[in-house]
Amino acid sequence: MGNKLDLQHSNLEELLNDESFIRWLRDEATRQEEQKWDRWLADDPENRMTVRKAKKIITMPFIKDIPSDTKEELRILIEQIEEFDP
């Protein structure tokens, strides 16, 4: 995701690999990033569910132990969360 907001950018796995999105979830985003993600959130009600799931993932105590480039583990984790919270 470059400087321009991709309105279709709502895949949870992609979002969790987006540093700007993670900063926004942690209230560490720049003003520009805040505006971008606030617009994204307002554009589609389904994005609220995506944000809720993402916050659950990034606040898990063991998430720090997962290397950032380990996408397969992240995919499995996302599937497990979605299984319990569709």
Sequence and secondary structure as in RCSB ss.txt:
>XXXX:A:sequence
MGNKLDLQHSNLEELLNDESFIRWLRDEATRQEEQKWDRWLADDPENRMTVRKAKKIITMPFIKDIPSDTKEELR
ILIEQIEEFDP
>XXXX:A:secstr
  SS  TT   HHHHHT HHHHHHHTT   HHHHHHHHHHHHH THHHHHHHHHHHHHTSGGGGGS TT HHHHH
HHHHHHHHH  
